[in-house]
Amino acid sequence: MKNQEIILSKAFKKQTIIAIFSIFLFLLVYLCLFFLAVVLTLVCFYLAYQLVIISPGFLTLLLGLGLISFGVLILIFLIKFLFTRHKTDRSNLLEINRKDEPKLFALIDNVVKDVATDFPKKVYLSNNVNAAVFYDSSFWSMFLPIKKNLLIGVGLVNTVTVEEFKAILAHEFGHFSQRTMKVGSYVYNMNQVIYNLLYDNDSYHALIQKFANIHSFIYYFVILAIKLVDGIKWILKKMYDFMNINYMALSREMEFHADEIAANVTGYKPLKNALLRLNLSEHAFNSVISFYEEKLESGTVSENLYKEQSFVMSLMAKDANIPISNNLPNITLEFINKYNKSKLVIENQWASHPSIDDRIERLEKTNMLKSGADEQIANILFSNIDQTQRQITAMIFAKPASEKNVALLTLKDFQSEFETNFKQNAFPKIYNGYYDVKNPSYFVLPENLDDQEIKTLDVLFSDEIVAQINQMVTFQSDVETIKQIENGSLEIRTFDYDGKKYNKNQCFALLKTLTAEMEELQLQFVKNDEDIYRFFSSLERPYTGILRKKQEDYFEFLNVFEEKISVYYKMSEHLAFTNFTTPVEQIHSNFSDLKTAETQLKDLISELMESCVDMPEFTPQLKKDFESYLSKSWTYFAGSNYINENLDILFKAMNGFGYLLSRRFFFLKKDLLDYQVSLLHLKS
């Protein structure tokens, strides 16, 4: 490396040793299984041969073929990974070269030299907010040299400086700059082997079916093979969990290591700043995509998603009072953690990346600083960034564009429409974020204001009480997590809460304490909401009763909303099994149990359709989805297969119901809050 050599940390060395041990343990287990499978196959061939020799005939021939099928299917299962290749889908990528992008390639040259690694085989552009090094892998990747490809997200270079982009590239190349990092690649490939054996079985299942179709007699030997394969899978699943935990632990250390390499190239600040901004950058990009998803029916598409991404990111930054320098939001760790009041600390064994907090803490400890940073947006590295952005945008909208006549939305029209929608979906700033994550609480409306003190706005919506609301949200999240630990759905042995260590058996007592604290906070919020009503009622002069009526309407809908939305949540929870491999008998039972909840859902959808006729969100497509679902009683599983078309109808109706009901509640809440603000204007 051009700069000082990075010294591997003790934690990295420790995890490397553990990872190597897990590799050898897997190889030992696998070789034992393979040896037994070879012996079994040879025995099956020998028995088949003896049967045919001793008693030639059609039945003994079938019996011999059955025995051979039994052994061969077991052996094929254990070696099928040798012929599997994991190839990255490049259909949504755009390859670029040095001739077209000389400045970009010159920067990559510099980073490659600084990190002391090889230049990537190919460079691709994607539409996302990311950067990555990838390659097509197979089992033989562990033994054959493979050149990596570089993937650059256009949404990334659009929202980082040149120096930040350089730091990100140094991080990515850092994963391959030292031989020690090869261990991670070995563990990764071993995990891929086990994953292939456990889950990538479509071609194997097709082969089993062919054997079973030869003759009904052979079918029984195929069933025996499947049973034995299930036993092998159980053993491999245990190995997969063991190796994966070790791989994830090593992966986190590899991230720290690659961060340090990046800091050595650019100093720690560029990567730190990029890490802090990436969430907002990605949120802005996804918001633009969501904006156009709602316009699929009309065929409206974007001219340039990335100019719109920049606009949305700036809009969101200004709304959150985030300072902007060099045309990019300057986000701090304090801002990110502003609403994170959690006292719960759990070491996530399954996380492949450390938390942003941990990465920044380690980066700052390097204390590596460099001068002369290029603060221009990384877009300048491209010869014609506007053309590139438009080309990638066109690739994103290629399918909608091919299906119907499209209309391009200009940047000016996008900005106007998006900002209008943004403001319509935000609550007035006067509330100081009080209602952003909290709904007005239910309380008994007072008949008159009596002689109680009317509190002022700065007291009702103080920073202190808004902080308590965020604490309540954190309480709720922590309580749900601790409940999962208690019931075993989250396999955690110990965790820290407020600086004290707990185990699973202590969850009940801790939950009792936290629930009591939550209830106390809830009572404070109810009292504050009642004081808020008194304050705004005092402004309604002469008294018209409009505020009281809006509050009553809100309370009435609040009471039924939670009951109705719970049907949606129950349905979603009940259908979670469709995402996992589930026994056929259990699938039939699950769908049978779903009938009562589905009857409720259909009744609620019919009722909602009548009450939301005038809502813009109730689009013709949503109406069509509802009508299709209500038109008949659908069957979602037949024989041994899901009927995906019918499931699609169900999920569209469910999601549409949840969305439309939530939007109706939102607008009722906003109408109440906007009217309260209007009373302030009347007073002034």
N, C-alpha and C positions, 0 to 999 in steps of 0.2 A: 504494500500500500504506500502511496506517495507520502502520506503523513505518518504519524506515529502508529505503531502496530497496536491493534486492540487486544487487550489481555482478557482471556476468557474468565468469566466470574466463576466462583466456587459453585454457585447454584446451577450454572450452565453445565459445568463438568459433572456435577452430581446427576442431573437429569439425563445427560448423555450416557453415563454408565448404566443408569436404570433402563434407559431405552434400549441399549445394547443387550442387556440381560433379557428384556422382554422379547427381543428378536430371537435370541438363542432358545428361549423357552418355547416360543411358538414353533420354531423349526423342529425342536425335539418332539413336541406333541404331534406336529404334522407328519414327521417322518414315521412315527409310530403308527399313526392312522394309515399312512400310505403303505407301509410294510404289511400291516394286517389286511388291507384291501387287496394287495397283490397276492398274498397267500390265499385269501378267500377266493379270488378270481381263478387262481390255478387249481384250487380244490374243486371249484364248480366245473371247470373244464375237464378235470380228471374224472369226476363223478359222472358227468354227461357222457364222456367217452366210454366209461365202463358200462353204463346203462345200455347204450346202443350196441356195444359189442356183445354183452351177455344176453340181451333180449331184444334183437332188432324188431322194429315195428313202429307204426305211426304214433302211438301213445308215448312210447319211450323216447322217440325223436322229439316230440313236443316237450316231454319232461326234461330232456337234455337241453333243448333250446331255452326253456324256462330257467334252468340252473345257470346256463351261460349268461342269459340276460341279467339275472340277479347280480352275478359277480361283475360283469362289464359295466352295468349302470353305476355301481358303487365306485368303481375305479375311475370311470369318466367324470363322475361328480368331483373327485378329489384332484383331477388334473386339468379340468376345463379352463382354469384361470390362466394356464400357460398360453392359451390361444386367444385370450381376450385383450383387446387394445382399447384404451380410453382416449378417444379422439375429441378434441375441443371443437364444438360447432363454430365455424367461421362465417356462417351465412349472414350474420349481422355485423361483421367486422369489415373494415376498409384497410387494405394493405397500402402502406406508403413506402417510398424509397428515398435514397439520398439525393437523387437528382431533383426530385420535386420539392423536398424539404431540407435544404442544405443546413440551415441554421439549427433546426431541431436535431439533426444527426450530428452536427458538430458538438452540441451540448452533450448528447449521449456519449460521443467519443471521449469527452473530458471526464464524464462520470465513470465510464468504464476504466479509464486510465487511473483515476483517483482511487477507485475501489479495488483495482488490480484483478479484474475479472475479464470474461470474454464478451465481445460485442454480440448482441442477440442475433439469432438466425434471421428473424423477420420482425418487422415492427407493424403493429396493427392499431387502428383507431376504433374505439367503441363509443357508444352514445352515453355511457354512464359517468358517474363522478368517482372514478377509481383509477388505479394503475396496478399492474400485476405482471409477473413473469410466469409464463406457462409453457408446457410442452405436452405432446402426446405421449402418454405413458403406457407401459405394459410391464409384465413381470421381468422382462429382459432389460428394462431401463436401469435396473440396479447394477448391471454388469457391462452395459454398452454406453459409451459416451454419447450424450444427447445435448444438442444445442437448444437453448431456451429461446422463446419468442417474447417480445415485449408488447404489452397491451397498455395503451394510453387512452383514458377516457376524455372525450372532448369536454364533458361537463366539469372535469377536474382542471384542465389547463385554463378554462374560462374563469376560474375562481381562486387561483393561486398566483403568486408572483413567480418570476423566473427562478429566484433563489429557493423558494419553497418547493417548486417543481423539481429542481435539482436535488434537493434533500430527499424528496419522495423517491426519485429514481435511485439515489444512492442507497436508500433503505431497501428497495426491491432487489437491486444487484447485490446488496450486502448479504442476502440469504445464500448466495452461491460463491462468495469470495474466499472461503476457507474450507479446507478439507473436513474439518470437524463438523461443518454444517451438513455434510453428506449423510451423517447418521439420521438426521431428520428425514432425508429423502428415503432412506432404507425403511424406517418405521412407517412412513407414509405408504410406500409401496406394499409393505407387508399388510398394512390395514386394508389396502385396496384388494389384496389377495383374499383376505378373510371376507371382506364385503362382497366380493364376487361370489364366493362360495355360499354365503348366507342369503344374499338378496338378488343378485343378478342372474336369475335362473330361467328367464323366458325361453331361451334356446334349449336349455336342459329339459324343461317341462314339455317342450314340443317333441324332443327325442323320446322321452318317457311315453308320450301318447302314441308315438309310432310303434314302439315295442308292444304296448298294451293292445294295439289294434291288430297285431299279427294273428292272435288267436285268444279266445276267452280263457284258455288254460294258462297261457303265458301271463295273462292279466294278473293272476294271483301272485306270481313271482315278482311282478312289477310293484304290486302293493307292498310285498315284503321288503323290496329294495327301498321304497319310499319311507317305510317305517325306520329302517336302519339309517338312512340318510338323515332323517329327523333327529336321531340320536347323535349322529356326528355333528349336526348343526348345533345341538345344545352345547356340546363340548367347545365348538368353535366360537359360539356366542360368548362364552365365559372368557375365552382368549381375546376376543375382539374388545370386550369391555376393559380387560386388563391392559391390553396394548394401547387402546385409545386414550385411556387416562394418562398413561405415560407419555404418549405422543403429544397430547394437549399440554401437559406440563412442560415438555421440551419445546413445543411450539411457542409457548409464552416466553421462555428464555431466549428463543431464537429472535423473537420480536424485539426484546430489549437489546440483544446483540446487534441486530440490523439497525436499530435506532442509534446506537452508539457509533456505528460505522458512518451513518448519515451525518451525525454531529461532527465527526472527524473531518468530513468533507466540507460542510457548510457552516459549522457551528451549530449549537443546539436550537437557537431561536427560530430559524426558518421552519424546521419540522414541527416544533412546538406550535407555532402560529397556524400552520396548515392543519394540524390535528384539531385545534380548537375551532377552526372555521368549517371543517368538512361536514359536520352534521347540519349546519345551516345551509350550506351549499347543496347538499343532497335533498334537504327538505324543500328548498326552493325549486329544484329540478323536478321532484316528484309532484309538487303543487302545480307546475305547468302541465305535466303529463295528465294529472287528474282533471285539470281544466278542459283539456281537449277530449278526454274520455267521455265527458258529458256532452260533447258535440259530435259524437260518432254518427248519430242519426242524421244530422244535417249535412254531414260530409265536410265540415269545416276543419281545416288543418293549418299548421303553422308554417310560416315562411322560414323562420329561424328560431328554434327552441332556445338557443343559447343566449341570444340577446334578451329573450324573455326571462330566462333563468337569472341573468344579471339584474334585470329590473326588479324581479320578485325578491331576490336576496336583499337588495338595497331597501326595498319597501318594508320588508320584515325587520331589517336592522333598525331603520328609523322608527318604526312602530315600537320597538323594544328599547329605544334610546341607546342603541349600540353605536359608538363612534365609528366613523368611516375615515380611513386614511389610504391614500393611493388607490382610491375607488373600490376598496375592499373593506368589509366590516372587520373591525379590530376586536375580536372576542377574547375575553379573559376567562381563566378558570373559575374565578369568583362568580362571574355571571352564569356559567354553566351549572355551578353548584348552588346557585341562589335558592332554588326551590327543593334541593335535595337535603332534607332534614333527617334522613334515616340514621338510626343508631345501630342498625343491624349490619353485621359484617360476616359474610360467608365467603369462604374460598371456593370459587366455582371451578371444580376439577375438570369440567367439560368445556371450559372456555378456551378457544384457540388463541385469543389475543388478550393481553392484559387490559385493564381499564385505562381510560384516557388519563385519569389522575395518576395512576402508577407509572405510566409511560413518561408523563411530563416530569414527575418527580425524579425518575432515573435520568432523564435527559438533562435536567438542571444540575444534577450532581456531577455530570461530566465537566461542567464549567468551561466548555469549549466555545470560544467566541471567534468569529471571523469578521473582518471589515470588508467594505466594498460590495455589499449585497446589492443585486439588481432587483429593485422594487417594482419594475414594470410587470404588468399582467402577462402571464406566460403565453398568451395568444400571439405575442409578437414573434415567437419562434417559428410561426407558420408563414409561408409565402403569401397565402391568400386565405386568411382565417375565415372570412365571411363565406367564401365559396365552400370551404371545407365544412363549416357548420351547416350550411344549407344542404350539402350533399348527405351528411349524416342525418339531418332532419328528414329529408326525403326518404331515406331508408326506413326510418321509424314509421312513417305514414304510408309506406308502400302498399300494404294490404288494404287499408281503407280506401286509398286512392284508386286501387284496381277494381274495387267493388261498386263504386258509385262516382257520380260527378262531384268533384271537390271544389271547395272555395277557400282560397288562401286568406288568412286573417293577417292584416298588416300589423306591424309592431305598435303603431299608434292606437289602433282599435283594440289590440290586446291589452295594452296598458290601461286604457280607459275602462274596459269591461272588467278586467281583473281587479283593479283598484276599487271599483264600485262594489264588486262582490266581496272583496276583502273587508271593506268598511261595513257592509250590510251584515257580515258574519262576526263582527267584533262588537263588544259592549263599550259604551262610552267611557272615556278615560277618567271621568270624574269618580268612577268606582274604584280606581286604583288596583284593578285586577281582582277585586273581591268576589266577583261572580264568574271568573274565568273557569274555575274548577269546582264551583259550588253553586247549587241552586238555592233560591230563597226558601227558607225553612217554613214548615207549616206551623201556624199558631192561631189561637182564637182571636179573631179581629175584635178590637175594643169598640164599644158603642160610641164612645166619645174620647177626647184627648185628656179629660180630667185635669188634674193639677200636676201631673208628673213633669219632671224636667225634660225639655226637648234638647237632645244632644246635637252637637254640630257635625257637619260633614267630615271635618278633619279627625274627629274622634270615631265616628261610625265606620270610616274607611281608612283607618290609620295603618301605617306600615306594620305595626305590632299585631293587629288583628288579622291582616292579610298573611303575615308569617304564621299565625296560629292555624289558618286555613290550610296552608301548605304542610304544616305539621300534621294536621288531621289526615290529609291525603297520604302522607308518608306512613302514618300509623296504620291506615287501612291496608296499604301494600305490605307492610311488615307483618301485620296480623295474618294476612292470607298466606304469606310465605311460611310463617311459623306453624300455621295449621297444616300445611303440606308436609312439613318436617315431622309433625306429630303423627299424622295418619300414614306416613311412610311413602307417600307419592313422590316426595323429594328425599333422596337418599343422602342425608347429611348427618354425620356423627355428632359434631359439635359446631357451635357458632358463637359469635360474640354479640352481645347486645348491651349498648351503653357502657362498653369497657369491661363487661363481665362475661365469663365463658359459661355457656349452657350446653346441656346435652338433650337428647330427645325426651327423656323422662321428665325434664324440668319445663317442658313446653306448656303444660296445662296451667301451672302456677303463673308463668310469665304472661300467658294469654289473658288470664283473669285480671292481672294488674293493668295490662294495656287496654283491655276492654273498659275497665272502670275509668281510665284516663280519657278514653275516647268519648264515653258518655258524658263526662264532665265538660269536655270541650263542646260537644253537641248542644248541651244546655246553654252554654255561653252564646253560641251562634244563634239559637232560637231567640234568646233575649235581645241580642243585637239586631236581629231581623225585625223584631217587634218595634224596637226603638227607631229603626230605619223607616218603618211604616208611619210611625208617629211623626217623624220629622217631615216626610213628604206630605202627609195629611195636613200638617200645619200650614203648608204653602198653598193648599187648594182653597183659596179665598176669592170669591165667595164659594162656599162648599157646594160641589156638584155631585159628589158620590161616584165620579168616574173611577177614581183610584181604587175605591172599595170594590167596585164591580169588577175591575180588571184583576184585583187580588183574589176575589172569590172565584172567578173563572180559572185563574191559574191554579188555585188550590184544588178545585174540582178535577181539573185534568191531571194534576200531580198525583192524586189518589188512584186514578185508573191507569196512569202511564206505567208506573212501576209494576203493576199486575200484568199489563199487556206485554210489556217488553220482556218480562220474565218468561213468557211463553216462547219468545224468539230465542232467548238464552238457553232454555231447556232443550229446545229442538236442536240447537247447534251443538250442545254438549252431548245429546243423545246420539247424534249422527257422526260424532268424532271417530267412531270405529271404522267408517268408510275410508279413512286415511291410513289404516293399518291392515296387515294380513290378519284376517279373522276366520275362524272355522265356519263352514257353511251353515251348520245347525244354529250357531250363535247369531249369524247374520239374519236368518229367518226369524229367530226369536226377537232380535232387536227391532226389526221392522214391524213385527206384530205388536210389540210394546209401544211403538210410536203412534199407533192409530188414534188414541185418545187425544194426545197433544196436537196431532195433525188436524183433527176435527175442530179443536179450539182455534188453531191458526187460521183455518179457512173461514170460520165465522168472523174472526177479528179482521181478516183482510176484506171481507165483504163490507163490514161496517166502516172500515177505514176508507175504502173507495168512495163511499157516499159522502163522507165528511171532508175529503181532501180534493174535491173536484176542481176547485179554483186555485189550488197550489201549483206554481210553476214546476215544482219538483215532481209532480204527478204527470210525467211525460207520456206520450202515446205508447212508447215502448214499454214503460212500466205497466201501463194499463193492459197492454197486450200480454205481458208476462203473467199478470194476476189472472186475467180471464182464461189463459191457457191452463193454469194450475187449477182453477176452480171448475173447469169444464167437465172433469171426470175424476174418478178415483184411480190414482196411478199405482202401477206395480214397479218396484225399484230393483227387484232381484228375482231372477228366474233360473232354475236349475242350479248351476254353480257360478253364474256370472251376474255382475251388476248390469242393469239397463241404464247406461250412462246418459242417454237422451232424456229419460224420465227423471233421473237424478238432477240433471241440469235444470229442468223445469222447476223442480222442488227448490233447489238452492237459489235460483233467480227470484222466486216468489218470496222465500224467507228473507233474503238480503234486502229485497225491495221493501218488504214490510218493516223491517228494522230501521231502514234508512228513512222511510216516509214518516213513520211514527216519531222518530227522534227529531226530524226536521220540524214537524208540527209542534212538538213540545218546545223546541228552541225558539221558534217564532213567537209563541205565546209568552215565553219568558222575556224575550227581547222587547216585545210590545209593552209589557209592564215596565221594564227598566227604562225604555225610551220615554214613556209617558212621565215617569218620575223626573227625568232630566228636563222635560218640557216645563214642568212646574218651577224649576229653578230659573228658567228663562223668563217666566211670567213674573216672578218676584223681582228680577233685575230690571 
